[in-house]
Amino acid sequence: MNSDPLTPGAPPPDVPSNAGPPPATPPSPTQPATVASGTAGRESPAGVTRAGMVWATVVTALVLLVLLIIFILQNQDPARIVFLGLDGTVPLGMGLFIAAVGGGILVAAAGAARIIQLRVKTRRLQKSAQHLQ
């Protein structure tokens, strides 16, 4: 019979009932020290700072903006746009960018409405809990 525990019909592996994670071992001198980052199960290097995270975010945003500029510049063909009785011609890249920003505004508005709804509900629950005490 196959001894693989994942194979159907194989006997279950012998696992003690009090089995938990292995004990933590101190880092060796060749391993960098790590600190918990606030997210369960993840560790980050000790050198990560807020300023470093902001810097990485700004660099990422700049790269995305450069790619967006390239997209707009490469899509300069005129496109006819009709919206609420307005009629005009804009470069295709700019028209798509305006549409994407409009979609982002709609998503942000829906998200803000949901956040406000949850905050109002939380406030009501907190007030009712205070009245019960």
FILO-286911 format. One record per residue: residue number from 1; residue in one letter; x, y, z of N, C-alpha, C in turn. Coordinates in pm, 1 decimal, decimal comma, always signed. Atoms other than C-alpha are relative to their C-alpha. Layout:
<rec voro="NUM" nudo="a" n_x="X" n_y="Y" n_z="Z" ca_x="X" ca_y="Y" ca_z="Z" c_x="X" c_y="Y" c_z="Z"/>
...
% end
This chain:
<rec voro="1" nudo="m" n_x="+83,6" n_y="-118,8" n_z="+0,0" ca_x="+0,0" ca_y="+0,0" ca_z="+0,0" c_x="+87,6" c_y="+124,5" c_z="+0,0"/>
<rec voro="2" nudo="n" n_x="-75,0" n_y="-124,9" n_z="+9,8" ca_x="+116,9" ca_y="+356,7" ca_z="-69,3" c_x="+1,6" c_y="+68,8" c_z="+135,3"/>
<rec voro="3" nudo="s" n_x="-9,7" n_y="-66,3" n_z="-130,2" ca_x="+240,9" ca_y="+544,6" ca_z="+238,1" c_x="-23,1" c_y="+150,5" c_z="-9,2"/>
<rec voro="4" nudo="d" n_x="+27,3" n_y="-142,8" n_z="+17,4" ca_x="+153,9" ca_y="+888,7" ca_z="+93,3" c_x="-129,2" c_y="+35,4" c_z="+73,7"/>
<rec voro="5" nudo="p" n_x="+120,5" n_y="-32,9" n_z="-76,8" ca_x="-93,9" ca_y="+1053,8" ca_z="+341,2" c_x="-108,0" c_y="+66,5" c_z="-83,7"/>
<rec voro="6" nudo="l" n_x="+99,0" n_y="-66,0" n_z="+83,1" ca_x="-268,8" ca_y="+1237,2" ca_z="+54,9" c_x="-69,2" c_y="-96,6" c_z="-94,7"/>
<rec voro="7" nudo="t" n_x="+58,2" n_y="+98,6" n_z="+87,9" ca_x="-348,0" ca_y="+917,8" ca_z="-133,6" c_x="-122,5" c_y="-60,2" c_z="+67,2"/>
<rec voro="8" nudo="p" n_x="+118,3" n_y="+61,5" n_z="-59,4" ca_x="-702,1" ca_y="+786,8" ca_z="-78,1" c_x="+29,1" c_y="-144,1" c_z="+38,6"/>
<rec voro="9" nudo="g" n_x="-21,3" n_y="+135,0" n_z="-47,0" ca_x="-698,8" ca_y="+465,8" ca_z="+123,9" c_x="+128,7" c_y="-16,0" c_z="+78,5"/>
<rec voro="10" nudo="a" n_x="-124,6" n_y="+8,9" n_z="-74,7" ca_x="-360,7" ca_y="+542,6" ca_z="+278,6" c_x="-29,9" c_y="+21,1" c_z="+147,3"/>
<rec voro="11" nudo="p" n_x="+24,8" n_y="-20,2" n_z="-143,1" ca_x="-340,6" ca_y="+521,1" ca_z="+656,7" c_x="+32,0" c_y="+143,5" c_z="+39,4"/>
<rec voro="12" nudo="p" n_x="-27,1" n_y="-138,5" n_z="-41,1" ca_x="-354,7" ca_y="+860,4" ca_z="+835,5" c_x="+138,0" c_y="+12,0" c_z="+61,7"/>
<rec voro="13" nudo="p" n_x="-133,0" n_y="-17,3" n_z="-58,4" ca_x="-18,8" ca_y="+1002,9" ca_z="+937,5" c_x="-11,8" c_y="+9,2" c_z="+151,4"/>
<rec voro="14" nudo="d" n_x="-3,4" n_y="-8,5" n_z="-146,2" ca_x="+78,5" ca_y="+976,8" ca_z="+1302,3" c_x="+39,4" c_y="+141,6" c_z="+38,7"/>
<rec voro="15" nudo="v" n_x="-24,5" n_y="-137,4" n_z="-40,3" ca_x="+42,7" ca_y="+1333,5" ca_z="+1425,8" c_x="-47,2" c_y="+14,9" c_z="+142,9"/>
<rec voro="16" nudo="p" n_x="+45,0" n_y="-19,1" n_z="-137,6" ca_x="+37,8" ca_y="+1407,7" ca_z="+1797,2" c_x="-106,0" c_y="+109,4" c_z="+7,1"/>
<rec voro="17" nudo="s" n_x="+110,3" n_y="-95,3" n_z="-10,4" ca_x="-271,4" ca_y="+1599,9" ca_z="+1910,1" c_x="+45,9" c_y="+137,5" c_z="+45,2"/>
<rec voro="18" nudo="n" n_x="-48,9" n_y="-129,9" n_z="-46,3" ca_x="-64,5" ca_y="+1875,0" ca_z="+2068,3" c_x="+103,1" c_y="+60,0" c_z="-93,9"/>
<rec voro="19" nudo="a" n_x="-98,3" n_y="-51,2" n_z="+95,8" ca_x="+136,8" ca_y="+1941,1" ca_z="+1752,6" c_x="-31,2" c_y="+145,2" c_z="-31,7"/>
<rec voro="20" nudo="g" n_x="+15,2" n_y="-141,2" n_z="+32,1" ca_x="+188,7" ca_y="+2310,5" ca_z="+1695,9" c_x="+114,1" c_y="+42,8" c_z="-88,8"/>
<rec voro="21" nudo="p" n_x="-112,9" n_y="-45,2" n_z="+81,8" ca_x="+431,5" ca_y="+2528,4" ca_z="+1507,8" c_x="+130,7" c_y="-32,8" c_z="+69,1"/>
<rec voro="22" nudo="p" n_x="-129,4" n_y="+30,0" n_z="-62,3" ca_x="+795,5" ca_y="+2443,8" ca_z="+1563,2" c_x="+47,4" c_y="+119,6" c_z="+81,7"/>
<rec voro="23" nudo="p" n_x="-48,7" n_y="-111,3" n_z="-82,7" ca_x="+970,9" ca_y="+2649,5" ca_z="+1829,9" c_x="+84,6" c_y="+95,9" c_z="-82,3"/>
<rec voro="24" nudo="a" n_x="-75,7" n_y="-103,1" n_z="+71,6" ca_x="+1121,7" ca_y="+2975,8" ca_z="+1711,0" c_x="+147,5" c_y="-15,7" c_z="+29,7"/>
<rec voro="25" nudo="t" n_x="-144,2" n_y="+6,1" n_z="-18,1" ca_x="+1493,7" ca_y="+2969,1" ca_z="+1655,4" c_x="+56,3" c_y="+138,0" c_z="-24,7"/>
<rec voro="26" nudo="p" n_x="-58,3" n_y="-132,6" n_z="+22,1" ca_x="+1707,3" ca_y="+3277,9" ca_z="+1686,6" c_x="+69,1" c_y="+3,4" c_z="-135,0"/>
<rec voro="27" nudo="p" n_x="-66,1" n_y="-9,5" n_z="+130,6" ca_x="+1843,6" ca_y="+3409,0" ca_z="+1355,5" c_x="+149,8" c_y="-22,4" c_z="+13,4"/>
<rec voro="28" nudo="s" n_x="-144,0" n_y="+20,9" n_z="-2,2" ca_x="+2192,8" ca_y="+3299,9" ca_z="+1271,7" c_x="+69,2" c_y="+131,4" c_z="-35,9"/>
<rec voro="29" nudo="p" n_x="-70,2" n_y="-125,1" n_z="+31,3" ca_x="+2460,6" ca_y="+3567,3" ca_z="+1233,1" c_x="-3,1" c_y="+34,4" c_z="-148,7"/>
<rec voro="30" nudo="t" n_x="+2,0" n_y="-28,5" n_z="+142,4" ca_x="+2434,2" ca_y="+3531,8" ca_z="+854,4" c_x="-138,5" c_y="+41,0" c_z="-49,1"/>
<rec voro="31" nudo="q" n_x="+134,8" n_y="-38,0" n_z="+38,8" ca_x="+2054,5" ca_y="+3589,0" ca_z="+849,7" c_x="-30,9" c_y="+139,2" c_z="+51,5"/>
<rec voro="32" nudo="p" n_x="+37,3" n_y="-132,3" n_z="-49,1" ca_x="+1917,9" ca_y="+3944,4" ca_z="+869,4" c_x="-113,5" c_y="-11,3" c_z="+101,7"/>
<rec voro="33" nudo="a" n_x="+106,7" n_y="-3,6" n_z="-99,0" ca_x="+1697,0" ca_y="+4026,4" ca_z="+1166,7" c_x="-127,3" c_y="+49,4" c_z="-66,4"/>
<rec voro="34" nudo="t" n_x="+128,3" n_y="-43,4" n_z="+54,4" ca_x="+1328,8" ca_y="+4063,8" ca_z="+1088,8" c_x="-91,3" c_y="+39,8" c_z="+114,2"/>
<rec voro="35" nudo="v" n_x="+99,6" n_y="-40,8" n_z="-98,4" ca_x="+1041,4" ca_y="+4229,4" ca_z="+1269,5" c_x="-137,5" c_y="-22,8" c_z="-59,4"/>
<rec voro="36" nudo="a" n_x="+136,4" n_y="+21,0" n_z="+48,0" ca_x="+669,4" ca_y="+4158,0" ca_z="+1248,4" c_x="-52,7" c_y="+130,0" c_z="-58,0"/>
<rec voro="37" nudo="s" n_x="+44,9" n_y="-120,2" n_z="+69,7" ca_x="+497,8" ca_y="+4399,0" ca_z="+1010,6" c_x="-143,2" c_y="+38,2" c_z="+30,9"/>
<rec voro="38" nudo="g" n_x="+137,7" n_y="-34,6" n_z="-29,1" ca_x="+147,2" ca_y="+4399,4" ca_z="+1156,2" c_x="-99,0" c_y="-83,1" c_z="-78,1"/>
<rec voro="39" nudo="t" n_x="+88,8" n_y="+90,1" n_z="+71,3" ca_x="+3,4" ca_y="+4154,4" ca_z="+905,3" c_x="+34,7" c_y="-140,0" c_z="+43,6"/>
<rec voro="40" nudo="a" n_x="-20,4" n_y="+133,1" n_z="-54,4" ca_x="-41,2" ca_y="+3802,6" ca_z="+1029,9" c_x="+80,8" c_y="-85,7" c_z="-96,7"/>
<rec voro="41" nudo="g" n_x="-77,3" n_y="+93,1" n_z="+79,1" ca_x="+217,3" ca_y="+3556,9" ca_z="+906,7" c_x="+103,4" c_y="+61,5" c_z="-91,0"/>
<rec voro="42" nudo="r" n_x="-98,8" n_y="-64,3" n_z="+86,4" ca_x="+434,7" ca_y="+3811,6" ca_z="+730,7" c_x="+106,1" c_y="+66,1" c_z="+86,1"/>
<rec voro="43" nudo="e" n_x="-109,1" n_y="-70,2" n_z="-65,2" ca_x="+767,6" ca_y="+3949,9" ca_z="+826,4" c_x="+62,5" c_y="+94,3" c_z="-100,0"/>
<rec voro="44" nudo="s" n_x="-64,2" n_y="-95,5" n_z="+88,4" ca_x="+948,0" ca_y="+4249,9" ca_z="+686,7" c_x="+140,4" c_y="+27,1" c_z="+51,4"/>
<rec voro="45" nudo="p" n_x="-134,9" n_y="-32,5" n_z="-44,1" ca_x="+1312,4" ca_y="+4348,9" ca_z="+695,3" c_x="-3,2" c_y="+113,9" c_z="+101,0"/>
<rec voro="46" nudo="a" n_x="-4,2" n_y="-101,3" n_z="-104,7" ca_x="+1409,2" ca_y="+4563,6" ca_z="+992,3" c_x="+20,4" c_y="+139,7" c_z="-56,2"/>
<rec voro="47" nudo="g" n_x="-28,4" n_y="-130,4" n_z="+56,6" ca_x="+1509,4" ca_y="+4847,2" ca_z="+757,4" c_x="-118,5" c_y="+67,9" c_z="-67,1"/>
<rec voro="48" nudo="v" n_x="+115,5" n_y="-60,4" n_z="+65,4" ca_x="+1156,6" ca_y="+4914,6" ca_z="+624,4" c_x="-54,9" c_y="+110,9" c_z="+88,1"/>
<rec voro="49" nudo="t" n_x="+53,5" n_y="-114,7" n_z="-73,5" ca_x="+1037,3" ca_y="+5259,8" ca_z="+726,9" c_x="-115,8" c_y="+60,2" c_z="-77,8"/>
<rec voro="50" nudo="r" n_x="+109,2" n_y="-68,5" n_z="+69,5" ca_x="+738,3" ca_y="+5476,5" ca_z="+645,1" c_x="+53,3" c_y="+84,1" c_z="-115,2"/>
<rec voro="51" nudo="a" n_x="-58,6" n_y="-82,0" n_z="+105,9" ca_x="+961,1" ca_y="+5707,7" ca_z="+446,6" c_x="+38,5" c_y="-87,5" c_z="-119,4"/>
<rec voro="52" nudo="g" n_x="-34,9" n_y="+91,9" n_z="+108,2" ca_x="+1086,0" ca_y="+5410,0" ca_z="+246,0" c_x="-121,9" c_y="-47,9" c_z="-75,8"/>
<rec voro="53" nudo="m" n_x="+123,8" n_y="+42,8" n_z="+64,8" ca_x="+732,3" ca_y="+5293,6" ca_z="+177,8" c_x="-57,9" c_y="+113,3" c_z="-84,6"/>
<rec voro="54" nudo="v" n_x="+49,3" n_y="-115,3" n_z="+76,5" ca_x="+629,7" ca_y="+5645,1" ca_z="+67,7" c_x="+84,3" c_y="+16,6" c_z="-125,5"/>
<rec voro="55" nudo="w" n_x="-89,9" n_y="-14,4" n_z="+114,2" ca_x="+934,1" ca_y="+5662,9" ca_z="-158,6" c_x="-32,8" c_y="-105,2" c_z="-105,6"/>
<rec voro="56" nudo="a" n_x="+31,8" n_y="+106,8" n_z="+94,7" ca_x="+848,9" ca_y="+5326,5" ca_z="-319,1" c_x="-135,0" c_y="+27,0" c_z="-67,8"/>
<rec voro="57" nudo="t" n_x="+130,9" n_y="-32,3" n_z="+57,1" ca_x="+487,4" ca_y="+5437,0" ca_z="-368,6" c_x="+10,7" c_y="+112,6" c_z="-101,8"/>
<rec voro="58" nudo="v" n_x="-17,2" n_y="-113,3" n_z="+91,6" ca_x="+594,4" ca_y="+5766,0" ca_z="-529,7" c_x="+69,7" c_y="-45,3" c_z="-127,8"/>
<rec voro="59" nudo="v" n_x="-70,6" n_y="+49,1" n_z="+118,5" ca_x="+835,9" ca_y="+5588,6" ca_z="-764,2" c_x="-94,5" c_y="-82,9" c_z="-86,9"/>
<rec voro="60" nudo="t" n_x="+96,3" n_y="+80,2" n_z="+75,2" ca_x="+565,1" ca_y="+5340,0" ca_z="-864,0" c_x="-101,0" c_y="+89,6" c_z="-71,5"/>
<rec voro="61" nudo="a" n_x="+96,0" n_y="-92,6" n_z="+60,8" ca_x="+318,2" ca_y="+5623,8" ca_z="-926,1" c_x="+62,4" c_y="+74,6" c_z="-117,7"/>
<rec voro="62" nudo="l" n_x="-67,9" n_y="-70,2" n_z="+109,0" ca_x="+574,1" ca_y="+5809,6" ca_z="-1139,0" c_x="+17,6" c_y="-89,9" c_z="-122,7"/>
<rec voro="63" nudo="v" n_x="-14,7" n_y="+93,7" n_z="+111,4" ca_x="+640,2" ca_y="+5499,5" ca_z="-1350,9" c_x="-134,9" c_y="-16,4" c_z="-70,9"/>
<rec voro="64" nudo="l" n_x="+132,3" n_y="+12,7" n_z="+60,2" ca_x="+264,6" ca_y="+5456,9" ca_z="-1404,3" c_x="-39,1" c_y="+125,5" c_z="-76,5"/>
<rec voro="65" nudo="l" n_x="+30,3" n_y="-124,8" n_z="+71,5" ca_x="+229,4" ca_y="+5824,2" ca_z="-1499,9" c_x="+77,1" c_y="+10,0" c_z="-130,5"/>
<rec voro="66" nudo="v" n_x="-79,0" n_y="-1,3" n_z="+123,7" ca_x="+510,9" ca_y="+5793,6" ca_z="-1753,9" c_x="-63,7" c_y="-92,8" c_z="-102,9"/>
<rec voro="67" nudo="l" n_x="+66,5" n_y="+92,0" n_z="+91,8" ca_x="+337,1" ca_y="+5488,6" ca_z="-1904,0" c_x="-130,5" c_y="+59,5" c_z="-52,5"/>
<rec voro="68" nudo="l" n_x="+124,0" n_y="-65,2" n_z="+41,9" ca_x="+10,6" ca_y="+5685,8" ca_z="-1914,8" c_x="+27,6" c_y="+108,9" c_z="-103,3"/>
<rec voro="69" nudo="i" n_x="-36,8" n_y="-104,3" n_z="+96,8" ca_x="+178,5" ca_y="+5977,3" ca_z="-2092,6" c_x="+37,3" c_y="-62,9" c_z="-134,0"/>
<rec voro="70" nudo="i" n_x="-36,7" n_y="+68,9" n_z="+124,2" ca_x="+328,1" ca_y="+5736,5" ca_z="-2346,4" c_x="-125,2" c_y="-48,9" c_z="-72,1"/>
<rec voro="71" nudo="f" n_x="+125,0" n_y="+48,0" n_z="+59,8" ca_x="-16,8" ca_y="+5582,6" ca_z="-2403,3" c_x="-75,4" c_y="+114,0" c_z="-67,6"/>
<rec voro="72" nudo="i" n_x="+73,2" n_y="-113,4" n_z="+56,4" ca_x="-178,1" ca_y="+5922,3" ca_z="-2458,8" c_x="+70,3" c_y="+53,3" c_z="-124,4"/>
<rec voro="73" nudo="l" n_x="-74,0" n_y="-51,6" n_z="+115,2" ca_x="+99,0" ca_y="+6037,0" ca_z="-2692,8" c_x="-6,7" c_y="-93,8" c_z="-120,1"/>
<rec voro="74" nudo="q" n_x="+5,8" n_y="+94,7" n_z="+110,8" ca_x="+78,6" ca_y="+5718,1" ca_z="-2899,9" c_x="-139,8" c_y="-13,1" c_z="-59,4"/>
<rec voro="75" nudo="n" n_x="+137,8" n_y="+10,5" n_z="+47,2" ca_x="-300,5" ca_y="+5744,4" ca_z="-2937,4" c_x="-57,4" c_y="+138,9" c_z="-25,5"/>
<rec voro="76" nudo="q" n_x="+40,2" n_y="-136,8" n_z="+32,4" ca_x="-341,8" ca_y="+6087,3" ca_z="-3094,8" c_x="-103,7" c_y="+7,6" c_z="-111,8"/>
<rec voro="77" nudo="d" n_x="+101,9" n_y="-3,5" n_z="+105,3" ca_x="-594,1" ca_y="+5985,9" ca_z="-3361,2" c_x="-125,2" c_y="+68,2" c_z="+53,0"/>
<rec voro="78" nudo="p" n_x="+121,2" n_y="-68,5" n_z="-47,8" ca_x="-901,2" ca_y="+6208,6" ca_z="-3341,6" c_x="-116,7" c_y="-97,3" c_z="+15,3"/>
<rec voro="79" nudo="a" n_x="+117,8" n_y="+82,3" n_z="-24,9" ca_x="-1211,6" ca_y="+6048,6" ca_z="-3194,1" c_x="-118,8" c_y="+92,4" c_z="+26,8"/>
<rec voro="80" nudo="r" n_x="+120,0" n_y="-81,8" n_z="-18,6" ca_x="-1562,8" ca_y="+6196,0" ca_z="-3214,8" c_x="-69,9" c_y="-46,1" c_z="+127,2"/>
<rec voro="81" nudo="i" n_x="+63,6" n_y="+28,5" n_z="-128,7" ca_x="-1725,0" ca_y="+6215,7" ca_z="-2870,9" c_x="-131,8" c_y="+75,9" c_z="+6,0"/>
<rec voro="82" nudo="v" n_x="+130,5" n_y="-61,9" n_z="-20,5" ca_x="-2094,4" ca_y="+6284,2" ca_z="-2805,6" c_x="-42,6" c_y="-35,3" c_z="+141,9"/>
<rec voro="83" nudo="f" n_x="+39,7" n_y="+22,6" n_z="-138,5" ca_x="-2208,2" ca_y="+6328,5" ca_z="-2444,2" c_x="-96,1" c_y="+109,3" c_z="+43,5"/>
<rec voro="84" nudo="l" n_x="+102,5" n_y="-91,7" n_z="-50,1" ca_x="-2527,1" ca_y="+6489,7" ca_z="-2311,9" c_x="-19,5" c_y="+120,7" c_z="-91,8"/>
<rec voro="85" nudo="g" n_x="+23,3" n_y="-107,3" n_z="+95,6" ca_x="-2577,7" ca_y="+6693,2" ca_z="-2626,8" c_x="+126,5" c_y="+72,0" c_z="-44,0"/>
<rec voro="86" nudo="l" n_x="-127,3" n_y="-60,4" n_z="+40,7" ca_x="-2212,5" ca_y="+6798,9" ca_z="-2645,5" c_x="+62,1" c_y="-88,7" c_z="-107,0"/>
<rec voro="87" nudo="d" n_x="-58,5" n_y="+73,5" n_z="+110,7" ca_x="-2036,2" ca_y="+6698,8" ca_z="-2962,8" c_x="+136,2" c_y="+60,7" c_z="-28,7"/>
<rec voro="88" nudo="g" n_x="-132,5" n_y="-53,3" n_z="+27,3" ca_x="-1665,2" ca_y="+6727,7" ca_z="-3027,5" c_x="+97,1" c_y="-109,4" c_z="-36,7"/>
<rec voro="89" nudo="t" n_x="-106,7" n_y="+92,5" n_z="+35,7" ca_x="-1339,8" ca_y="+6567,8" ca_z="-3126,0" c_x="+115,0" c_y="+19,3" c_z="+97,5"/>
<rec voro="90" nudo="v" n_x="-115,5" n_y="-2,3" n_z="-90,5" ca_x="-1061,4" ca_y="+6478,9" ca_z="-2883,2" c_x="+94,7" c_y="-111,6" c_z="-44,0"/>
<rec voro="91" nudo="p" n_x="-90,7" n_y="+111,6" n_z="+28,4" ca_x="-749,5" ca_y="+6265,6" ca_z="-2917,6" c_x="-49,6" c_y="-127,7" c_z="+70,0"/>
<rec voro="92" nudo="l" n_x="+49,4" n_y="+127,4" n_z="-52,3" ca_x="-834,3" ca_y="+5897,8" ca_z="-2859,7" c_x="+55,8" c_y="-29,8" c_z="+139,0"/>
<rec voro="93" nudo="g" n_x="-61,7" n_y="+26,5" n_z="-130,0" ca_x="-587,1" ca_y="+5859,7" ca_z="-2571,5" c_x="-59,4" c_y="+85,5" c_z="+110,7"/>
<rec voro="94" nudo="m" n_x="+57,7" n_y="-89,8" n_z="-100,0" ca_x="-728,5" ca_y="+6163,8" ca_z="-2392,1" c_x="-145,5" c_y="-39,1" c_z="+29,5"/>
<rec voro="95" nudo="g" n_x="+137,8" n_y="+43,6" n_z="-21,3" ca_x="-1085,8" ca_y="+6041,0" ca_z="-2443,5" c_x="-7,4" c_y="-122,3" c_z="+90,0"/>
<rec voro="96" nudo="l" n_x="-3,5" n_y="+119,0" n_z="-85,1" ca_x="-1001,3" ca_y="+5702,9" ca_z="-2292,5" c_x="+42,6" c_y="+35,2" c_z="+141,7"/>
<rec voro="97" nudo="f" n_x="-43,8" n_y="-43,2" n_z="-133,5" ca_x="-820,0" ca_y="+5873,1" ca_z="-2003,5" c_x="-115,2" c_y="+66,5" c_z="+75,3"/>
<rec voro="98" nudo="i" n_x="+114,3" n_y="-66,8" n_z="-63,8" ca_x="-1123,6" ca_y="+6094,2" ca_z="-1932,6" c_x="-104,5" c_y="-103,2" c_z="+42,6"/>
<rec voro="99" nudo="a" n_x="+96,0" n_y="+104,7" n_z="-35,2" ca_x="-1349,3" ca_y="+5786,3" ca_z="-1939,3" c_x="+47,0" c_y="-79,7" c_z="+121,4"/>
<rec voro="100" nudo="a" n_x="-53,0" n_y="+74,5" n_z="-114,5" ca_x="-1119,3" ca_y="+5601,6" ca_z="-1697,1" c_x="-10,9" c_y="+80,9" c_z="+129,0"/>
<rec voro="101" nudo="v" n_x="+12,7" n_y="-85,7" n_z="-118,7" ca_x="-1113,6" ca_y="+5897,5" ca_z="-1456,6" c_x="-146,0" c_y="+7,4" c_z="+43,8"/>
<rec voro="102" nudo="g" n_x="+142,8" n_y="-1,1" n_z="-33,5" ca_x="-1493,9" ca_y="+5917,4" ca_z="-1475,4" c_x="-42,4" c_y="-129,1" c_z="+69,2"/>
<rec voro="103" nudo="g" n_x="+29,6" n_y="+127,8" n_z="-64,8" ca_x="-1518,3" ca_y="+5546,9" ca_z="-1390,7" c_x="+58,2" c_y="-7,2" c_z="+139,8"/>
<rec voro="104" nudo="g" n_x="-61,2" n_y="-2,0" n_z="-132,9" ca_x="-1277,7" ca_y="+5593,3" ca_z="-1101,0" c_x="-78,2" c_y="+85,3" c_z="+98,1"/>
<rec voro="105" nudo="i" n_x="+81,2" n_y="-86,8" n_z="-86,4" ca_x="-1490,3" ca_y="+5877,1" ca_z="-965,0" c_x="-126,8" c_y="-73,3" c_z="+43,0"/>
<rec voro="106" nudo="l" n_x="+119,8" n_y="+76,7" n_z="-36,7" ca_x="-1799,6" ca_y="+5654,4" ca_z="-978,0" c_x="+30,9" c_y="-107,5" c_z="+103,8"/>
<rec voro="107" nudo="v" n_x="-38,2" n_y="+103,3" n_z="-96,3" ca_x="-1620,0" ca_y="+5373,7" ca_z="-794,0" c_x="+31,9" c_y="+62,9" c_z="+135,7"/>
<rec voro="108" nudo="a" n_x="-32,4" n_y="-67,6" n_z="-125,5" ca_x="-1485,0" ca_y="+5617,4" ca_z="-533,1" c_x="-126,3" c_y="+48,8" c_z="+70,3"/>
<rec voro="109" nudo="a" n_x="+125,5" n_y="-46,0" n_z="-59,8" ca_x="-1834,4" ca_y="+5762,3" ca_z="-478,9" c_x="-75,9" c_y="-116,9" c_z="+61,8"/>
<rec voro="110" nudo="a" n_x="+67,9" n_y="+117,6" n_z="-55,4" ca_x="-1983,7" ca_y="+5414,7" ca_z="-430,9" c_x="+71,4" c_y="-49,4" c_z="+125,5"/>
<rec voro="111" nudo="g" n_x="-75,9" n_y="+41,7" n_z="-117,7" ca_x="-1703,9" ca_y="+5321,9" ca_z="-189,3" c_x="-19,8" c_y="+94,4" c_z="+117,1"/>
<rec voro="112" nudo="a" n_x="+21,5" n_y="-98,1" n_z="-107,2" ca_x="-1746,0" ca_y="+5644,9" ca_z="+7,3" c_x="-139,1" c_y="-15,8" c_z="+60,3"/>
<rec voro="113" nudo="a" n_x="+135,8" n_y="+19,6" n_z="-51,1" ca_x="-2121,4" ca_y="+5585,9" ca_z="+35,1" c_x="-6,2" c_y="-122,1" c_z="+91,0"/>
<rec voro="114" nudo="r" n_x="-0,4" n_y="+121,4" n_z="-83,5" ca_x="-2060,8" ca_y="+5235,4" ca_z="+171,7" c_x="+74,3" c_y="+23,4" c_z="+130,2"/>
<rec voro="115" nudo="i" n_x="-75,4" n_y="-29,1" n_z="-122,6" ca_x="-1799,8" ca_y="+5357,5" ca_z="+421,5" c_x="-83,8" c_y="+84,5" c_z="+94,8"/>
<rec voro="116" nudo="i" n_x="+86,8" n_y="-84,2" n_z="-83,6" ca_x="-2037,5" ca_y="+5627,3" ca_z="+546,3" c_x="-112,1" c_y="-84,1" c_z="+60,1"/>
<rec voro="117" nudo="q" n_x="+106,9" n_y="+86,7" n_z="-48,3" ca_x="-2315,5" ca_y="+5367,9" ca_z="+575,3" c_x="+49,0" c_y="-87,9" c_z="+115,2"/>
<rec voro="118" nudo="l" n_x="-54,3" n_y="+85,1" n_z="-105,2" ca_x="-2094,1" ca_y="+5137,9" ca_z="+782,9" c_x="+34,7" c_y="+80,1" c_z="+125,6"/>
<rec voro="119" nudo="r" n_x="-31,9" n_y="-82,9" n_z="-115,9" ca_x="-1976,6" ca_y="+5421,9" ca_z="+1008,5" c_x="-125,6" c_y="+38,4" c_z="+77,3"/>
<rec voro="120" nudo="v" n_x="+126,3" n_y="-34,8" n_z="-65,3" ca_x="-2335,9" ca_y="+5529,6" ca_z="+1079,3" c_x="-52,4" c_y="-121,8" c_z="+76,6"/>
<rec voro="121" nudo="k" n_x="+46,6" n_y="+122,0" n_z="-65,9" ca_x="-2428,4" ca_y="+5168,6" ca_z="+1161,0" c_x="+83,6" c_y="-29,0" c_z="+124,4"/>
<rec voro="122" nudo="t" n_x="-88,0" n_y="+23,5" n_z="-114,6" ca_x="-2125,5" ca_y="+5133,6" ca_z="+1390,5" c_x="-31,3" c_y="+97,1" c_z="+113,0"/>
<rec voro="123" nudo="r" n_x="+34,9" n_y="-99,0" n_z="-101,8" ca_x="-2213,2" ca_y="+5457,1" ca_z="+1571,8" c_x="-129,6" c_y="-37,1" c_z="+71,1"/>
<rec voro="124" nudo="r" n_x="+128,9" n_y="+39,8" n_z="-58,6" ca_x="-2570,5" ca_y="+5338,7" ca_z="+1624,6" c_x="+17,5" c_y="-119,4" c_z="+92,7"/>
<rec voro="125" nudo="l" n_x="-23,1" n_y="+116,2" n_z="-84,0" ca_x="-2451,1" ca_y="+5003,6" ca_z="+1760,0" c_x="+74,5" c_y="+37,1" c_z="+127,2"/>
<rec voro="126" nudo="q" n_x="-73,9" n_y="-43,4" n_z="-118,5" ca_x="-2204,8" ca_y="+5175,3" ca_z="+1995,5" c_x="-91,0" c_y="+74,5" c_z="+96,9"/>
<rec voro="127" nudo="k" n_x="+93,3" n_y="-74,2" n_z="-85,4" ca_x="-2477,4" ca_y="+5409,0" ca_z="+2125,5" c_x="-97,3" c_y="-94,6" c_z="+68,7"/>
<rec voro="128" nudo="s" n_x="+94,4" n_y="+93,6" n_z="-61,7" ca_x="-2719,4" ca_y="+5121,7" ca_z="+2181,4" c_x="+70,7" c_y="-86,2" c_z="+104,5"/>
<rec voro="129" nudo="a" n_x="-76,1" n_y="+76,8" n_z="-99,4" ca_x="-2445,4" ca_y="+4926,0" ca_z="+2362,9" c_x="+24,6" c_y="+82,4" c_z="+125,1"/>
<rec voro="130" nudo="q" n_x="-20,4" n_y="-87,4" n_z="-116,1" ca_x="-2379,6" ca_y="+5226,4" ca_z="+2589,6" c_x="-127,9" c_y="+13,3" c_z="+79,7"/>
<rec voro="131" nudo="h" n_x="+127,0" n_y="-14,2" n_z="-68,7" ca_x="-2749,1" ca_y="+5257,1" ca_z="+2671,9" c_x="-35,4" c_y="-126,6" c_z="+76,6"/>
<rec voro="132" nudo="l" n_x="+27,4" n_y="+125,2" n_z="-68,4" ca_x="-2762,8" ca_y="+4889,5" ca_z="+2769,4" c_x="+85,2" c_y="-17,5" c_z="+125,1"/>
<rec voro="133" nudo="q" n_x="-90,0" n_y="+13,3" n_z="-115,6" ca_x="-2478,1" ca_y="+4929,9" ca_z="+3020,3" c_x="-46,0" c_y="+78,0" c_z="+118,7"/>
% end
